[in-house]
Amino acid sequence: PAFVRLEPLLPLNKMGVLPPIAPGTQPLPFLSPNVRYAMCRFVTSKGAVEVKAKLPGAGWTLSVHLPGGENVYTATAEPGRLSEVKILMVPADDRFLGLTPEARGIAREGPALLEIRAQSGIAVVRAPDAGIAFQRQIEADLAQADCRPQ
């Protein structure tokens, strides 16, 4: 399975930008060479993990996959519009994680937060490679994607 192949390559609860896909260096078969990827292997055993990404243009996506291969969430950018996505991966059990900012009377800033229940998985930011002229900007945008414990 993809999760088993990616698990040793990806840091835990931290987003990492993968190098460009080239023959002999692809982490999974059939990854497109005209796409750049940032990935995060997350585990919620010690608490929630927040995933944030900017999707600046057409073709950019953020998806969340469970170890068995199930895709539980996908967001796509709207052409001509910057999309910001913020997801909170929460443990799939009934543990109390504290009160949300809204429950404490604090307004949350930024995009709305979506909660997804999962023990572990991989979050993937996918960016179309628009050529050499855009390479630096694409890598900078991918590097802004974030995955960290809360």
C-alpha positions in Angstrom: 0.0 0.0 0.0 1.0 3.6 -0.6 1.0 4.4 3.1 3.5 1.7 3.9 5.8 3.0 1.1 5.5 6.6 2.2 5.6 6.1 6.0 9.5 5.9 6.3 10.0 8.8 3.9 7.8 11.4 5.5 8.4 13.1 8.8 5.7 12.7 11.5 3.2 15.6 11.9 5.3 17.9 9.6 4.8 18.9 6.0 7.6 18.2 3.7 8.1 19.2 0.0 9.1 16.3 -2.1 11.8 16.7 -4.8 10.6 16.9 -8.4 9.5 13.5 -9.7 12.1 11.9 -11.9 12.8 8.3 -13.2 14.1 6.2 -10.4 13.3 8.7 -7.6 9.5 8.6 -7.4 8.3 7.6 -4.0 5.2 5.9 -5.5 4.6 4.5 -9.0 2.6 6.6 -11.4 3.2 9.9 -9.7 3.0 12.6 -12.4 6.3 14.3 -13.3 4.5 17.5 -14.1 3.2 17.9 -10.6 4.9 18.9 -7.4 3.9 17.5 -4.0 4.1 18.3 -0.3 3.1 15.6 2.1 2.6 15.1 5.8 2.3 11.8 7.6 0.1 12.5 10.6 -0.8 10.6 13.8 -3.3 11.8 16.3 -2.5 9.4 19.2 -1.1 12.3 21.3 -3.8 14.9 20.2 -5.2 16.8 17.3 -3.0 17.7 14.2 -3.8 20.8 12.2 -3.2 20.9 8.4 -3.2 24.2 6.6 -2.5 25.0 2.9 -2.9 27.8 0.4 -4.2 26.7 -3.0 -3.3 29.6 -5.2 -4.7 28.5 -8.5 -6.3 25.9 -10.8 -4.9 22.4 -10.4 -3.9 22.8 -6.7 -5.4 20.4 -4.3 -5.2 19.3 -0.7 -6.3 15.7 0.1 -6.3 13.5 3.1 -5.8 9.7 2.8 -6.1 7.1 5.5 -3.6 4.2 5.8 -5.9 1.8 4.0 -6.0 4.1 1.0 -9.4 5.7 1.6 -9.6 9.4 0.6 -11.6 11.2 3.3 -11.2 14.8 2.2 -10.2 16.7 -1.0 -10.2 20.5 -1.6 -9.5 22.0 -5.0 -8.6 25.6 -5.8 -10.9 27.7 -7.8 -9.4 29.2 -10.9 -8.4 32.8 -10.4 -9.0 32.8 -6.6 -6.7 32.0 -3.7 -8.2 29.3 -1.5 -7.0 28.7 2.1 -7.8 25.4 3.6 -7.5 24.5 7.3 -8.3 21.1 8.7 -8.1 19.7 12.2 -7.3 16.0 12.3 -8.8 14.7 15.6 -8.4 11.3 17.3 -11.1 8.9 16.2 -12.0 8.1 19.9 -14.1 10.0 22.4 -11.3 11.8 24.3 -12.0 15.4 25.4 -9.6 17.8 23.6 -10.7 20.9 25.4 -13.1 23.7 24.5 -12.9 25.2 21.0 -12.1 29.0 20.8 -15.7 29.6 19.8 -17.0 27.8 22.9 -14.7 30.1 25.0 -16.2 33.2 23.3 -13.1 33.8 21.1 -13.7 34.4 17.4 -11.6 32.2 15.2 -9.5 34.1 12.6 -8.9 32.9 9.1 -10.7 30.2 7.2 -13.3 28.0 8.8 -11.9 24.9 10.5 -13.1 21.4 9.4 -12.6 18.5 11.8 -11.9 15.1 10.5 -11.7 12.0 12.8 -8.7 9.8 12.0 -6.0 7.9 13.9 -3.4 8.4 11.2 -2.9 9.1 7.5 -1.2 11.3 4.9 -2.2 14.8 3.8 -1.1 15.7 0.3 -0.8 19.1 -1.3 -0.6 18.8 -5.1 0.6 21.6 -7.3 0.8 21.6 -11.1 4.3 22.3 -12.4 3.9 25.4 -14.6 7.4 25.4 -15.8 10.8 26.8 -14.9 9.6 30.4 -14.7 7.2 29.5 -11.9 9.3 26.9 -10.1 10.5 29.2 -7.3 7.0 30.5 -6.6 5.5 27.0 -6.6 8.1 25.7 -4.2 7.5 28.7 -1.9 3.8 28.1 -1.9 4.3 24.4 -1.2 6.7 25.3 1.6 3.9 27.4 3.3 1.7 24.3 3.7 1.8 23.3 7.4 1.0 20.2 9.4 1.6 20.3 13.2 0.2 19.0 16.5 -2.2 21.3 18.3 
